[in-house]
Amino acid sequence: MIALITFRDIQIHFGSFHAIKNFNLEIKEGEFFTFLGPSGCGKTTILRCLAGFISPSGGSIWLKDKEITHVPIEKRGIGMVFQNYALFPTMTVYENIAFGKRVKKAPKDEIDRDVRDIARKVDLKEEQLFKKVSDLSGGQQQRVAIARALVLKPSILALDEPLSNLDAKLRVQLRNELKELQKQFGITTIYVTHDQEEALTLSDRIAVFNNGNLEQVGTPYEIYNASKTEFVCNFIGEINKLDPGLIANSPLKTFIPPHKVAYIRNEKVSLSPVSGDDVVRLKGKVVDREFYGPFSKYVLEMAGGGRLKTIEKESGYAGIAVGTETDVYIRLADIMQFDRTE
């Protein structure tokens, strides 16, 4: 896939505050690309810069071979869906979706055809088209916001935390629908979120932000299993930091040098034997267990020092009782190591 969007040396300053520092990134045509990071890390700032709501203090933005750094918002071909949807509450659903087409002075029959077509594709029913958006549920309003963006046939769809105002069950439902819509339209989609699960399940690739900097760009698998920095490792998923005492008093000491900090994902710590030449067996005692139905989470007090958490699939047996001493297995290849920062 060729690069559709290229950010070159983008800097964004608000007075003396440097929100974005020398940002470089390529996004490929047709990708579902996610900007992920905690609040205030710069992800929404970059999205708004791409859409034209913010002008960079330095650098350039390219759409294929055309520079769009200073092109007006309405000429960039980018559909934007905001966190609060930014719908017109006194207008009907139909009027909201048709708004952009009417501003562009499209013919009435074209507006009607396109509005009804896009409404059908985002699963808005005919009778909902003539309700006020204020009468709709949060999930329905979100569909209207997406339809309003897509009806203009943009080359890029930009979504800023579009599911954050919805309850957990609806969020899961709508993120699945979003991914299906993206596949259906084949549209390059840039999605901003602080939700790791959303990023991992939706994305072709993810850019992880921290304090205005890019920490890592990669596939969900790479971000999760081969985190390039300690920040990414800690921000994504549940993880154990290996205690220095555990390392020093176990076979791990030959693998993890003193100048490194080491982590392992919870689900990669096993209470059952693991095959392979790089497996280390440790000793621990179960000090806590949480039962979730299909799986249980265990906390282990480790011989040598520290604690490890693990996730074990339930097999119909009673599981391991609190207070039980047990073998603990770790595959060396699953350990992520980083230079100590202190």
N, C-alpha and C positions, 0 to 999 in steps of 0.2 A: 504493500500500500504506500502511496506517495504522501508526503507531508502536505496537509491542507492548511494548517495554521502553524506559523513559526513566530515565536517570541525571541527577539535578539537583544540581549543586554538591557532588558527593561529595568528601569529604576522608577520608583514612585515615592515622592517625598511629600509630607504634609507639614510645612514649616520645617522645623529642625528634626522631625520624626521621619526616619527612613522606613517606610512600611514594606517596601520591596527593594532588595539589593541585588542588582545584576542578575536578573532572571532570564534563563535561556531554556527553551522547550520546543519540541516539535510534536504536533498532534496529527495523526494520520487520518486520511479520508475514511469515513464510515465507522470510526472508532467510537466506543462508549468510554469516555475518558473522565476519570474522577479526580477532583482536587480534594484531598483529605487532610484534616489537621484540626487542632483545638481552636477554640474561639480566639480571634485576634491574631491569627497566624499569617494572614495575607491572602488566603484563598479566594474570598469574595472580592477583594480589591483587584486581583488579577482578572477575575471574570468580568467585572465591571469595566476594567480597562479594555478588554477584548471587545465588549459590546459598545464601547464609546462613551460611557457615562463618566469615565475618569481619563484624563490625558496623562501619559507618563511624563516623568521629569527627564527621562533619557531613554534611548533605545528605540526599537521599531517593532511593529507587528505586521506580519505578511500573511496574506490569503493567497496560497499558491505563489505566483510570481508577481502579485500586486501588493504594494505597501498600503495598509489601511490605517496607519497610526493616527492620522488626522482626518480621516474620512468621516462625514457626519453619521450619526447613529442609524438613521433611516436608510442609508445607502450601503450598509455593511452586509445585509442579508443574514442577519442573526436574529433568531426568535428568542425572546427572553421570558422565562417564567420565574417570578419573584417568590420569596419566602412567604409573603402575605397575600400572594396571587395578584394584588393590585387590580382587582376587577371593579367595575362600576356597579355599586349595589342597587341603584334605582333602575338600572337597565335590565332587560330580559337576557336570558342566556344567548338567544339568537343575536341580539344587538351587541352584546359583548364580543362574540366571536366575529361578527361582521365588521366591527369597528375599524380595524386596520385596513380592510378592503375598501370601506367607504372613504376613509381618509385619502386613499390612493385613487379615488374616483373610478373604481371598477364598475362595469355595467351591472344593473340590478339582477339580471338573470344569471350572470356569472357569480355574483355574491351569493345568491340563493342556492345555486348548485353546489358551490364550494363549502358553504356553511353546513348544509345538510350532509354532505359527503364526509366532512371531517368529524362532525358530531357522531355520525354512525360509527366511524373508525375508533373513536375514543369511548364508545359505549354510552353515549348520551341519547336517551330516547326522545322520540318526536315530541311527546307532551312536555318534556322538560325544557325544550327550546323556548317556550313562551312563558316560563316562570321567571320571576326576578331571581337573580343569583343569591340574594339574601335569604331566599326560601329554601336553598339547597343545603345539603350536608357538606361537611368539609371535604370528603372524598369527591363529591360531585363538582364542587367549586374548583378543586384541583384539576379535574378533567377539562373544565371550561377554560382554565388558564392555559393548559397545554394546547387545547383546540385553537384558542385565539392566536397562539404563537405559530402553530403548524399551518393554519389556513393561508398564511402569506407565503407558504412554500420556501422557507428559509434554507440556506445551505448548511446552517449550523443551528442547533438548539442548545441554549444555555439555561441551566436550571440551578437556582440558588436555594439550597436547603428546602426543596419543594414539599417534603413530607414531614417536616419537623413539627408542624402544628396538629398532626393527626395522632390518634391513639395507636398503640403498638400493633394491634391486629390489622387495622386498616393500612398502616404503613407497610406491613409485609405484603398485603394483597396488592397495593398500588405499585410497589416497587417491581413486583413481578409483571404487572401490566405495562409499566414503563419500559422494561427491557423488551417485552414483546412488541410494543409500539416502535421502539427504536429499530428492531430487526425488520419490522414491516415496512417502515419508511426508508431504512438504510441511511438515515440522516446522522451526520457527525454530531455527537452529543457530548457536552461538557457539563459535568454534574458536580456541584459543590456540597460537601457534607462533612460533619464531624463524627458521623456514625460509621464505625469500622465495619460492622456487618453489612450495611448498605454498600459500602465501597467494595468489599470482597465479593459480594454476590452479583453486583450489577456490572462491574467494570471489565473492559478488555485490558486497560492499563490504569495505574494509579500514580499520582504525584503526591507525595507526603510533604506537607509544609510545616515549618517550625520557625517562628519569629522572622518571617519575611524571607526565609531561605528554603530552597528545595533540599530535602534530606535524601530522598530516593525516588526514582521513577522506575516502575516495573510492572509486571503482571501481578495479579493478586497472589499467585503462588510464590513469586519471587519476594514480594513485600513481606509475606507471612513467614516463609521458610528460610529465606536468605536475606534477612534484614541487614542493610549496609551500615546502619549506625545504631548506637545504643538507644537513641530517642525513638526510632522506628520500631525497634525490638520491643520497647516498653509500651509504646502507644497502641500497637496492634495486638489484639488478642490477650489471653491470659498466659502469664509466663512466670517461671521460677528463676530467681537469681541464685546461683550456687554459692553457698557460704564458703569463705576461705578455709574455715576449719574442716569442712567436709572434703574440700579439695586436698588439703594438706595431709589428711588422715585416711586417704583412700587411693586406689589405683588411678584416680583422676589426676593426681599431681604430675604424672609423667606426660600428660596430654595438655594440661592447662598451665602455662608459665605464670610466675608470680605477677608479671606486669599486665596481665589480662584479667578482665571481668568476664564471667561466663553465665550464659542463660540457657534454659531449655523450656520449650512449650510444655504446659501441664499434661496434655494428652500424650506426650512422647516419653513420659515417665511411666513405667509399667510395673505392675505387681505380679505379672505372669512372665515366665521365661521367654526371652526374645532370642531368635537365632541370629547368627552373624559373628564374624571374627572381631568386630569392634565393640562388642557389648561388655559393659562393666556391671558387675553385680555389687550392690551396696546393701547395708543393713539399716532398717528403720523400724519404727513402731507407730502404729495407727493411733493418732490422738484425737481425730475428729472425722466424722463421716456425714455427708449430706446426701440423702436419697432423692433422686429426681424421676424415678420410674424407669426409663430406658437405660439410665446410667447413674453412677454415684460419684461424688467428689470426695476424695480422701485427703487429709492432712497428715503428713508423716514427720515424726521427730527423727532426724537422721543421726546415726552413730557417727561421731566425729564432729558434728556441729550443724546447726541450722535446720530448717524445715523445707520439705518439698510438698507441692500439691500435685495430685494426679486425678485423672478422669478415667473411670473403669466402666466398660459396658456391662450392664446387668445380664446375667445368663440364666436367671431363674433360681439360683442358689441364694443362700442367706447373705453372702458377701463376707467381708472381713470385719470382725468386731473391733470396736475401739479398745485399745490396750494390747492388741495382738502384735507380736514382733514378726516381721516379714522381710523377705528378700525384695530388693528394689532393683529394677534393670533399666539401664540407660545406654542407648547407642551413641557412641562418640560422635558420629556424623551428624547427630541431631543437636549438638551443642553449638551455640553461637558465641563467639568470643570477640571482645572489643578492647582496645587499649584503655587503660585506666586514665581518667581525666584529671584526677586529683594529683 
